[in-house]
Amino acid sequence: MILRRFARYVVPSVVGSVVTSLYLVFDGVFIARGVGETGVAAVTLVLPLTMAFVAMSMVFSVGGASLVSISLGSDDPDRAVNIFRQSVCTLMIIGALFSLVGAAFAGDIASALGATGRLRLPAAEYMRYYIVFTVPVLLAMALSTFIRHDGSPRLSMRSMLWGAITNILLDYLFVFPLKMGLKGAAIATGLGQLVTVLACMRHFIEHRGVLTIGGVRIRARDVKEIVLLGTPSFLAEVSYSVLMYMHNIEIACRIGEIGVTSYGVVNYINNLAYMALLGICQGIQPLMSYY
């Protein structure tokens, strides 16, 4: 019974996490074929920022979802719903601010990430269109995590799978037939995340669990508790982002564009293993928090 319950949560979580990492792999393949090594290098330089977005989402998805499961285990569904709504609303506000600032200062941020010379414009272009979708990017991970904690691990997996399929199909359409280049790849990734969010909404529309969508008042005390629980996951994820950023800067200075491109390809492969392990961790969280 315990092993069956363990597998019910962990297997879909691992599959969903690996599928999510395929976003990067297929982006890299299509960009390499349709744009060239300059495009791969530009996206690699922006990658630490996208990983930082994942880290930010984990503060509220992991911290909030852990509190949700603890509340459900304590037979307090009202608090679970309240924590869920506060987490989602806070992420939406943060995402909207990131979108506005990122779109306005895309060039400066690209330079700060190490994009110099002929890499600056393509890196800024990719980031400018990707960052427009910051809200769905943050919500995709958060909602898939929350519905997993609310008893829908398979729907969580399927929602990420549909998002990945959408990304792959749109990547091909935008990069090759429509010849939109890096802009097309960024938009395809953002729309893929949006599809994941929409797929997760089925959980709430069909009332599959306790959590519901609605208005809420954000309270500093609750946000502080969410952040405290989510900070370890944030630090683990953001450290990967910082390490990647430092590698990008050093490789760009010492080797140049071809070095950054090669490092990007290695990261596509490394990320598959990393996300698989992350999926195991996320899969056991609902069980550990509940019990």
C-alpha positions in Angstrom: 0.0 0.0 0.0 2.8 2.4 0.9 4.9 1.6 -2.1 1.8 2.0 -4.4 1.1 5.4 -2.9 4.8 6.3 -3.2 4.8 5.3 -6.9 1.5 7.1 -7.5 3.1 10.4 -6.6 6.8 10.0 -7.5 6.5 8.4 -11.0 4.3 11.1 -12.5 6.5 13.8 -10.8 9.7 12.4 -12.3 8.1 12.1 -15.8 6.7 15.6 -15.6 10.0 17.1 -14.5 11.9 15.3 -17.3 9.3 16.4 -19.8 9.8 20.0 -18.6 13.5 19.7 -19.1 12.8 18.7 -22.7 11.7 22.3 -23.3 15.4 23.3 -23.2 16.5 20.3 -25.3 14.1 20.9 -28.2 14.7 24.7 -28.0 18.4 24.0 -28.5 17.8 21.6 -31.4 15.5 23.9 -33.3 17.6 27.0 -32.6 20.8 25.2 -33.6 19.2 24.0 -36.9 17.3 27.2 -37.7 19.4 30.0 -36.3 22.9 28.5 -35.8 25.5 28.4 -33.0 25.1 32.1 -32.3 21.5 31.4 -31.4 22.4 28.6 -29.1 25.1 30.7 -27.4 22.6 33.6 -26.9 20.0 31.3 -25.3 22.7 29.7 -23.1 23.6 33.1 -21.7 19.9 33.8 -20.9 19.5 30.4 -19.3 20.6 31.5 -15.8 17.8 34.0 -15.8 15.2 31.4 -16.8 16.5 29.1 -14.0 16.2 32.0 -11.6 12.5 32.2 -12.5 12.1 28.5 -11.7 13.8 29.2 -8.3 11.4 32.1 -7.6 8.4 29.9 -8.4 9.7 27.2 -6.1 9.6 29.6 -3.1 5.9 29.7 -3.3 5.1 26.4 -5.0 7.2 24.2 -2.7 6.7 26.4 0.4 3.0 27.0 -0.2 2.2 23.4 -1.3 4.0 22.0 1.8 1.8 24.2 4.0 -1.2 23.0 2.0 -0.4 19.4 2.7 0.3 20.1 6.4 -3.0 21.8 6.7 -4.9 19.0 5.0 -3.1 16.5 7.2 -4.2 18.6 10.2 -7.8 18.5 8.9 -7.8 22.3 8.2 -9.0 22.6 4.5 -9.9 26.3 4.9 -6.3 27.2 5.7 -5.1 25.0 2.8 -7.2 26.9 0.4 -6.2 30.3 1.8 -2.5 29.4 1.6 -2.9 28.2 -2.0 -4.6 31.4 -3.1 -2.1 33.7 -1.4 0.8 31.8 -3.0 -0.8 32.1 -6.5 -1.7 35.8 -6.1 1.8 36.6 -4.9 3.4 34.8 -7.8 1.2 36.6 -10.3 2.3 40.0 -8.8 6.0 39.1 -8.9 5.6 37.7 -12.5 3.9 40.9 -13.7 6.7 43.1 -12.2 9.4 40.9 -13.8 7.7 41.1 -17.2 7.5 44.9 -17.1 11.1 45.4 -15.9 12.6 42.7 -18.2 10.9 43.9 -21.3 12.0 47.5 -20.7 15.6 46.7 -19.9 16.2 43.5 -22.0 19.4 44.9 -23.6 21.0 45.9 -20.3 20.1 42.6 -18.6 21.5 40.6 -21.5 24.8 42.5 -21.2 24.8 41.9 -17.4 24.4 38.1 -18.2 27.6 38.2 -20.3 26.1 38.8 -23.8 28.6 41.1 -25.5 29.5 41.8 -29.1 27.3 40.1 -31.6 25.6 38.0 -28.9 24.0 41.0 -27.2 21.2 41.6 -29.7 20.0 37.9 -30.1 20.2 37.3 -26.4 18.1 40.5 -25.7 15.6 39.5 -28.4 15.1 36.0 -26.9 14.8 37.4 -23.4 12.5 40.2 -24.3 9.9 37.8 -25.7 10.4 35.1 -23.2 10.0 37.4 -20.2 6.6 38.6 -21.5 5.4 35.1 -20.4 6.8 35.3 -16.9 3.4 35.0 -15.2 2.5 31.7 -16.9 6.1 30.5 -16.5 5.8 30.9 -12.7 2.3 29.6 -12.5 3.0 26.5 -14.6 5.3 25.1 -12.0 3.3 26.3 -9.1 -0.1 25.0 -10.2 1.4 21.6 -11.3 2.9 21.3 -7.8 -0.3 22.4 -5.9 -2.6 20.0 -7.8 -0.1 17.2 -7.1 -0.4 17.9 -3.4 -4.2 18.1 -3.8 -4.4 14.5 -5.1 -3.9 14.9 -8.9 -0.4 13.8 -9.6 -1.3 12.3 -13.0 -3.0 15.5 -14.1 0.0 17.4 -13.0 2.2 15.1 -15.2 -0.2 15.4 -18.2 -0.4 19.1 -18.0 3.4 19.4 -18.2 3.3 16.8 -21.1 0.8 18.9 -23.1 2.9 22.0 -22.5 6.0 20.3 -23.8 4.2 18.9 -26.9 2.8 22.4 -27.6 6.3 23.9 -27.2 7.9 21.3 -29.6 5.2 21.8 -32.3 5.3 25.6 -32.1 9.1 25.6 -32.0 9.1 23.9 -35.4 6.4 26.1 -36.8 7.9 29.4 -35.6 11.6 28.7 -36.3 11.3 26.9 -39.7 8.1 27.7 -41.8 7.6 31.2 -40.3 11.3 31.9 -39.9 10.8 33.8 -36.7 14.2 32.8 -35.2 14.9 33.3 -31.5 11.8 35.4 -31.1 9.7 32.4 -32.3 11.5 30.0 -30.0 10.9 32.2 -27.0 7.2 32.7 -27.9 6.8 28.9 -28.4 8.3 28.2 -24.9 6.0 30.8 -23.3 2.9 29.4 -25.0 3.9 25.9 -23.9 3.9 27.1 -20.3 0.5 28.8 -20.8 -0.9 25.5 -22.1 0.4 23.8 -18.9 -1.4 26.4 -16.8 -4.7 25.9 -18.7 -4.4 22.1 -18.4 -4.0 22.4 -14.6 -7.2 24.4 -14.4 -9.1 21.2 -15.1 -8.4 20.2 -11.5 -10.3 23.2 -10.2 -13.1 23.3 -12.8 -13.9 19.6 -12.1 -13.5 20.1 -8.3 -11.1 17.2 -8.0 -9.7 18.2 -4.7 -10.0 20.7 -1.8 -8.3 23.7 -3.4 -10.3 26.3 -5.3 -9.7 29.4 -7.2 -11.0 32.7 -5.7 -10.2 36.0 -4.1 -8.0 36.3 -1.1 -6.3 38.8 1.2 -2.5 38.5 1.2 -1.2 38.5 4.8 2.4 39.2 5.6 2.5 36.5 8.3 1.4 33.8 6.0 3.7 34.9 3.2 6.6 34.9 5.6 5.8 31.3 6.6 5.6 30.2 3.0 8.9 31.9 2.1 10.6 30.3 5.1 9.5 26.8 4.0 10.3 27.5 0.3 13.7 29.2 0.8 15.8 25.9 0.9 14.4 24.9 -2.4 15.0 28.4 -3.8 18.6 28.4 -2.6 19.2 24.9 -4.2 17.8 26.0 -7.5 19.3 29.5 -7.6 22.7 28.2 -6.8 22.5 26.2 -10.0 21.6 29.4 -11.8 24.5 31.4 -10.3 27.0 28.6 -11.1 25.8 28.6 -14.7 26.1 32.4 -14.9 29.7 32.3 -13.6 30.6 29.5 -16.1 29.0 31.5 -18.9 31.0 34.7 -18.0 34.3 32.8 -17.7 33.8 30.7 -20.9 32.7 33.7 -22.9 35.9 35.6 -21.9 38.4 32.8 -22.3 36.9 30.8 -25.3 34.2 32.9 -26.9 31.0 32.1 -28.7 31.8 28.5 -29.6 32.7 27.7 -25.9 29.3 29.1 -24.7 27.5 27.1 -27.4 29.3 23.9 -26.3 28.5 24.6 -22.7 24.9 25.1 -23.6 24.7 21.7 -25.3 26.2 20.0 -22.2 23.7 21.7 -19.9 20.8 20.4 -22.0 22.0 16.9 -21.2 22.9 17.6 -17.6 19.5 19.2 -17.0 17.7 15.9 -17.8 19.4 14.2 -14.9 19.0 17.1 -12.6 15.2 17.4 -13.3 14.7 13.6 -12.8 16.2 13.9 -9.3 14.2 17.0 -8.6 11.1 15.1 -9.6 11.7 12.5 -7.0 12.1 15.2 -4.3 8.9 16.9 -5.4 7.0 13.6 -5.6 7.6 12.7 -2.0 6.8 16.2 -0.6 3.0 15.7 -0.6 3.3 12.5 1.3 5.9 13.8 3.8 4.0 17.0 4.5 0.6 15.2 4.9 1.9 12.6 7.3 
